[in-house]
Amino acid sequence: MLRLRPTGFRTQIVASTVVLMAVVMVVLTAGTQAVLEWNTRKDVQRALGEKASAVLQIAHATSGRLDQRSWDVLEPATRMYDGEGDPLGGSVEHAVAKQADALALKARQTGRQQDAEARDNLNLRAVPFTTRAGELGVFVVTVNSEPYERTELEALIAMVILGLLVVGVAGGIAWRVTRQALEPVAQMAERAADWSEHDLTHRFALGPPDNELSKLGETLDHLLDRVAEAIRSEQRLTSELAHELRTPLTAIQGSADLALLRGVGDQEVREDLETISAAARRMTEAISALLDLARSTRGGRQAVTTAREVVAAVAPLVPDGLTLVDEASALTTAIAAPADLVVRALSPIVENAVRHAETRVVVRARAEGAEVVVEVGDDGPGVAPDVRDVVFEPGLSGSGGTGLGLGISRRVARSLGGNVEVAEPTAGGERGATFRLRLPRR
C-alpha cells in the first residue's frame, strides 16, 4: 500500500491557497467565456438584422418587376431570389451556396424568416418579402463570425495567462506570509526542544500574552517548568533510592567479605558468602548505572568520544582465558556522547559476551549513515530464537545474574539517541551471538 509522506503545515497552506485560487480562476474564466459567447451570438444576430433591414428597405421600395438587373447593386454576401426560388442577383460564399438556396426555399414556403449556421464561421438569414408591385421574393444575407470568435479566443488566452499569474502570485504571497508567520513558531519549537535536552533554566519570557506568539511562549515556558520539576523530582528520588539501597548493600558486601577474610571452614558456607558478595557487587554496579542514567537527563553534557577510548575502557572486562579481538579502534569517526555513558551502554553487552563465549570476544565498529555501530560478538551458543524478543527485559538472565544488564544497556543507548539490538544470525550459520550498539555520530 502506497503511503504518502506527510507535508509541512506551510506547504499545506500554500497548496490550499494555490488550489483555491486555481478553482476561482477556472470558474471566472468559464464565466467570462460564457458571457463572451453570449455577446458574440448577440453581435452576430444584430449584424444579420442590420444587414437584412437594409436589404429589406431596398426590396420594399422596388416598384418594378424582380429581375436580374434590379439586384446587381446588392452588397457582397447577399443573394436575392424570386417567388419561384430562382436566384436573381447577388452572391454568397461558394461553400454555402447550396445551403443558402435551401434556406431561401424554406423561407418562401413558410413565409417566415429562417436562420442557419454554416461552416467556415458563416451565419445565414433568409427573409421573405413583397415588393410594391406585389411580387414575392426572398433574400439571403450572410455574416462571418470569425472576427467575433477571434476576439473570444484572445480573451480566453488572456484569461488563462492572467489566471496563471494570479495563481503564481497568490502562491508566492502565501509562501512568504506563512514563512514570516510560522518561522518564529519553528524557532521557538527548536529552542524549546534544545532547552528541554540541554538547559532547562532558559525561558522565552515574552511578557504578557497579548498575541498568539506570546501565548505560545507562555505555554512553552509553563511546559518547560513542568519538565524541569519532573526531572528534578526524578533526580531527587533516584538519589534517595541510590543512597537507601547502597547503604545496606555496602553493609552486606562488607560483612560477606569480612567473613571470608576471617576464614570459613565450611565449604558450603564459604560458597554462599562468595555468592552474596558477588550479588551485592552486581547490584551496586546496577544501581550506579541507573543513577548515572538519571543524572544524564540534566543535559548540558555535550561531549564526544571515540571507539578506541570505549574499547580501552571495556577491555579489562574480558578475562585472560578469552581472546579480545579489537576491530573497532581503527574507526576514527567520533561518537556524539560522553565516554562514561557509552561505556555504561557497552559494558553489559561485553559482559554478556564474556559469559557465553568459548574462546574469543570480537568488537567491531563502523560508521553507518548518521550513526556509529559497535558490534560485540562471541563464539558461544548464540541467542535462542524464543528469547530474541525478550532478551532486554529486566529479570531475564541465563547465568544467575540480576537480568538488568542488557536492559540498562538499551535504556542508556536510547537516552543518547541510539539503541541496542540483537543481530540476525548469518546465512552461513556462524556460531555465537552478535549485539549491535547504535549511537549518533558527530
C-alpha positions in Angstrom: 0.0 0.0 0.0 1.4 3.4 -1.0 2.0 5.7 1.9 2.3 9.4 1.3 4.8 11.4 3.2 3.3 13.9 5.5 3.8 17.5 4.3 4.6 20.6 6.4 1.9 22.9 7.6 3.3 25.7 5.5 3.2 23.5 2.4 -0.4 22.6 3.2 -1.4 26.3 3.5 0.3 27.2 0.2 -1.1 24.2 -1.6 -4.6 25.0 -0.3 -4.2 28.7 -1.4 -3.0 27.7 -4.9 -5.8 25.1 -5.3 -8.4 27.7 -4.2 -7.1 30.4 -6.5 -6.9 27.9 -9.4 -10.6 26.9 -8.8 -11.6 30.6 -8.6 -9.8 31.4 -11.8 -11.2 28.4 -13.6 -14.7 29.4 -12.6 -14.0 33.1 -13.5 -12.6 32.1 -16.9 -15.5 29.8 -17.6 -18.0 32.5 -16.6 -16.2 35.1 -18.8 -16.2 32.8 -21.7 -19.9 32.1 -21.3 -20.6 35.9 -21.3 -18.4 36.4 -24.3 -20.1 33.6 -26.2 -23.5 35.1 -25.4 -22.3 38.5 -26.6 -20.8 37.0 -29.7 -24.1 35.5 -30.6 -25.9 38.7 -29.9 -23.4 40.6 -32.1 -23.8 38.2 -35.0 -27.6 38.3 -34.7 -27.5 42.1 -34.6 -25.2 42.2 -37.7 -27.6 39.9 -39.5 -30.6 42.0 -38.5 -29.0 45.3 -39.7 -27.9 43.8 -43.0 -31.3 42.2 -43.5 -33.1 45.5 -42.7 -31.0 47.4 -45.2 -31.8 44.9 -48.0 -35.5 44.8 -47.0 -35.8 48.5 -47.4 -34.5 48.3 -50.9 -36.9 45.4 -51.6 -39.9 47.2 -50.3 -39.1 50.3 -52.3 -38.9 48.3 -55.6 -41.8 49.2 -57.8 -40.9 47.2 -60.9 -40.5 43.5 -61.6 -37.9 41.4 -59.9 -35.2 40.7 -62.4 -31.5 40.2 -62.6 -30.7 43.8 -63.3 -32.7 45.1 -60.4 -30.2 43.5 -57.9 -26.9 43.9 -59.4 -26.3 46.7 -56.9 -26.6 44.3 -53.9 -23.6 44.4 -51.5 -21.5 41.2 -51.3 -22.6 38.2 -49.2 -26.2 38.9 -50.1 -28.3 36.9 -52.6 -31.8 37.6 -54.0 -34.4 35.0 -55.1 -37.7 35.4 -56.9 -41.0 33.9 -55.9 -40.1 30.6 -57.6 -36.8 30.3 -55.7 -34.6 31.1 -58.7 -31.5 33.4 -58.0 -31.9 36.9 -59.3 -28.7 38.6 -58.2 -26.0 39.0 -55.5 -23.6 36.4 -54.3 -22.7 34.3 -51.3 -19.7 32.2 -50.4 -19.4 29.2 -52.7 -19.1 26.8 -49.8 -22.6 27.8 -48.5 -24.4 28.4 -51.8 -26.5 25.2 -51.7 -27.3 25.8 -48.1 -28.4 29.4 -48.9 -30.7 28.1 -51.7 -32.3 25.5 -49.4 -32.8 28.2 -46.7 -34.4 30.6 -49.2 -36.8 27.9 -50.3 -37.8 27.1 -46.8 -38.4 30.8 -46.0 -40.5 31.2 -49.1 -42.6 28.1 -48.2 -43.1 29.1 -44.6 -43.4 32.8 -45.2 -41.1 33.4 -42.2 -37.6 34.4 -41.5 -35.1 31.5 -41.3 -31.6 31.4 -39.7 -28.8 28.9 -40.0 -25.2 28.5 -39.1 -22.9 27.1 -41.8 -19.3 26.0 -41.8 -16.3 28.4 -42.0 -18.0 30.6 -39.3 -20.7 31.8 -41.7 -24.2 32.7 -40.4 -27.1 32.9 -42.8 -30.5 34.6 -42.6 -33.3 34.2 -45.3 -36.1 36.8 -45.3 -39.2 36.7 -47.5 -40.6 40.0 -48.7 -43.2 41.5 -51.1 -42.5 44.4 -53.4 -44.8 47.4 -54.2 -45.9 45.6 -57.3 -47.0 42.6 -55.2 -44.3 40.3 -56.3 -42.9 37.7 -53.7 -39.2 37.3 -53.2 -36.6 36.1 -50.7 -33.1 37.3 -50.0 -30.3 35.7 -48.0 -27.7 37.7 -46.1 -24.6 36.2 -44.5 -22.3 37.4 -41.8 -18.8 36.0 -41.0 -18.5 35.5 -37.2 -14.7 34.8 -37.3 -13.7 38.3 -36.0 -16.0 37.9 -33.0 -14.7 34.4 -32.3 -11.2 35.6 -32.7 -11.8 38.2 -30.0 -13.3 35.4 -27.8 -10.2 33.3 -28.3 -7.9 36.2 -27.5 -9.9 36.8 -24.3 -9.6 33.1 -23.4 -5.9 33.2 -23.8 -5.6 36.4 -21.8 -7.7 34.9 -19.0 -5.6 31.8 -18.9 -2.4 33.8 -18.7 -3.9 36.1 -16.1 -5.1 33.0 -14.1 -1.6 31.5 -14.1 -0.1 34.8 -13.0 -2.7 35.2 -10.2 -2.2 31.6 -9.0 1.6 32.0 -9.1 1.4 35.4 -7.3 -1.1 34.0 -4.7 1.2 31.0 -4.1 4.2 33.2 -3.7 2.4 35.6 -1.3 1.1 32.7 0.7 4.5 31.2 1.0 6.1 34.4 2.1 3.3 35.3 4.6 3.3 31.8 6.1 7.1 31.7 6.3 7.1 35.0 8.2 4.2 33.9 10.4 5.5 30.4 11.1 9.2 31.0 11.3 9.0 32.4 14.9 7.0 29.3 15.8 9.5 27.0 14.3 12.4 28.8 16.1 10.5 28.6 19.4 9.9 24.9 19.0 13.6 24.3 18.2 14.7 26.3 21.1 12.2 24.6 23.5 13.4 21.2 22.3 17.1 22.2 22.7 16.5 23.7 26.2 14.5 20.6 27.3 17.5 18.4 26.4 20.4 20.6 27.5 19.5 23.5 29.8 16.1 23.8 31.5 16.9 27.1 33.0 16.1 29.1 29.8 12.7 30.6 29.2 11.2 32.7 26.4 9.8 35.4 28.8 7.9 37.2 26.1 5.8 39.2 28.5 2.0 39.3 28.9 0.2 37.1 26.4 -1.2 39.8 24.2 -0.8 37.9 20.9 -0.6 34.4 19.6 3.2 34.2 19.8 3.4 35.4 23.4 0.6 33.0 24.3 2.6 30.2 22.8 5.8 31.4 24.6 3.9 31.4 27.9 2.6 27.9 27.2 6.1 26.6 26.4 7.5 28.3 29.5 5.0 26.5 31.7 5.8 23.2 29.9 9.5 23.7 30.5 8.7 24.4 34.2 6.8 21.2 34.5 9.6 19.2 32.6 12.2 20.7 34.9 10.2 19.9 38.0 9.6 16.4 36.8 13.3 15.9 36.1 14.3 17.4 39.5 11.8 15.1 41.2 13.2 12.1 39.4 16.8 13.0 40.3 15.9 13.5 44.0 14.0 10.2 44.0 16.9 8.4 42.2 19.5 9.9 44.6 17.5 9.0 47.7 16.9 5.4 46.4 20.5 5.0 45.5 21.5 6.1 48.9 19.0 3.9 50.7 20.0 0.9 48.6 23.7 1.4 48.6 24.0 1.6 52.4 22.5 -1.9 53.1 24.3 -3.4 50.0 27.6 -2.0 51.2 27.0 -3.5 54.6 26.0 -6.8 53.1 29.0 -6.9 50.9 31.4 -5.7 53.6 30.1 -8.3 56.1 30.4 -11.1 53.5 34.0 -10.0 52.5 34.9 -9.7 56.2 33.7 -13.1 57.0 35.6 -14.5 54.0 38.8 -12.8 55.2 38.4 -14.3 58.7 38.2 -17.7 57.1 35.3 -20.1 56.9 35.9 -23.8 57.3 32.6 -25.0 55.9 32.9 -25.0 52.1 29.2 -24.6 51.5 29.1 -21.6 53.8 32.1 -20.1 52.0 30.4 -20.5 48.6 27.2 -18.9 50.0 29.2 -15.9 51.2 31.0 -15.5 47.9 27.7 -15.6 46.1 26.3 -13.0 48.5 29.3 -10.7 47.9 29.2 -11.1 44.1 25.4 -10.4 44.0 25.8 -7.3 46.2 28.6 -6.1 44.0 26.5 -6.6 40.8 23.5 -4.8 42.5 25.8 -1.9 43.4 27.0 -1.6 39.8 23.4 -1.8 38.5 22.4 1.0 40.9 25.3 3.1 39.8 24.4 2.7 36.2 20.8 3.7 36.9 21.9 6.7 38.9 24.3 7.9 36.1 21.5 7.4 33.6 19.1 9.5 35.6 21.7 12.3 36.1 22.4 12.3 32.4 18.9 13.8 31.8 20.1 17.1 33.1 21.6 17.8 29.7 24.5 20.1 29.0 26.9 17.3 28.6 28.0 17.9 25.1 30.9 15.6 24.7 32.3 13.1 22.2 34.3 10.0 22.4 35.9 7.5 20.0 35.6 3.8 19.6 39.3 3.4 20.7 38.6 5.0 24.1 35.5 2.9 24.6 37.2 -0.4 23.8 40.1 0.5 26.0 37.6 1.1 28.9 35.8 -2.2 28.4 38.9 -4.4 27.6 39.5 -5.3 31.3 36.1 -7.0 31.4 37.5 -9.7 29.1 39.4 -12.3 31.3 42.7 -13.8 30.4 41.1 -17.1 29.4 39.4 -15.4 26.4 40.8 -13.5 23.4 39.6 -10.0 22.8 39.7 -9.3 19.0 39.7 -5.5 18.6 38.4 -4.5 15.2 36.9 -1.2 16.4 39.8 1.0 17.4 40.7 1.8 13.8 37.5 3.8 13.4 38.1 7.5 13.6 34.5 8.7 13.4 33.6 10.4 16.7 30.6 9.3 18.8 28.3 12.2 19.9 28.0 11.1 23.5 30.1 11.2 26.7 32.6 8.4 27.1 31.3 7.3 30.5 27.7 6.8 29.3 28.9 4.9 26.1 30.9 2.6 28.4 27.8 2.1 30.6 25.9 1.1 27.4 28.6 -1.2 26.1 29.8 -2.9 29.3 26.7 -5.1 29.8 27.0 -6.3 26.2 30.7 -7.2 26.6 29.9 -8.9 30.0 27.2 -10.9 28.3 29.5 -12.0 25.5 32.2 -13.0 28.1 29.7 -15.2 30.0 28.7 -17.1 26.8 32.0 -17.0 24.8 34.1 -20.1 24.4 37.4 -18.7 23.1 37.0 -15.1 22.0 35.0 -11.9 22.0 35.1 -9.7 18.9 34.4 -5.9 19.0 33.8 -4.2 15.6 32.8 -0.6 14.8 31.7 1.2 11.6 30.1 4.4 10.5 26.6 3.8 9.1 24.8 7.0 7.9 24.3 9.3 10.9 25.2 6.6 13.4 28.2 4.7 14.7 27.5 1.0 15.0 29.5 -1.0 17.6 29.1 -4.8 17.3 30.1 -7.2 20.0 30.2 -10.9 19.1 31.1 -14.1 20.7 31.6 -17.8 19.6 29.2 -19.2 22.2 25.8 -20.9 21.7 24.1 -17.8 20.5 20.7 -16.4 21.4 17.8 -18.8 21.3 15.0 -17.7 18.9 12.4 -17.8 21.6 14.2 -15.2 23.7 15.4 -12.8 21.0 12.4 -10.5 21.6 12.6 -10.5 25.4 16.3 -10.7 26.0 16.3 -7.0 27.0 13.6 -7.3 29.6 14.6 -6.8 33.2 14.9 -10.0 35.2 15.8 -12.3 32.3 19.1 -13.9 32.9 20.6 -17.2 31.9 23.7 -17.1 34.0 22.4 -16.4 37.5 22.7 -12.6 37.3 20.1 -9.9 38.1 18.9 -9.7 34.5 19.3 -5.9 34.5 22.5 -5.6 32.4 21.1 -5.7 28.8 18.0 -3.8 29.8 20.2 -1.0 31.3 22.4 -1.1 28.2 19.4 -0.4 25.9 18.0 2.3 28.2 21.3 4.1 28.3 21.7 3.8 24.5 18.2 5.2 23.9 18.8 8.1 26.3 21.8 9.0 24.0 19.6 8.8 20.9 20.6 5.3 19.9 19.6 1.7 20.5 20.8 -1.8 21.2 19.6 -4.8 19.2 20.3 -8.4 18.5 21.8 -9.0 15.1 20.1 -11.6 12.9 22.0 -14.9 12.5 24.3 -15.0 9.5 23.3 -17.2 6.5 26.4 -19.3 6.9 25.3 -20.5 10.3 28.3 -18.8 12.2 28.3 -19.7 15.9 27.7 -17.2 18.6 25.6 -14.1 19.1 26.2 -10.5 18.0 24.7 -7.4 19.7 24.7 -4.0 17.9 25.0 -0.8 19.8 23.9 2.1 17.7 24.8 5.7 18.7 24.7 9.0 16.9 27.9 10.1 15.2 29.3 13.6 15.5 
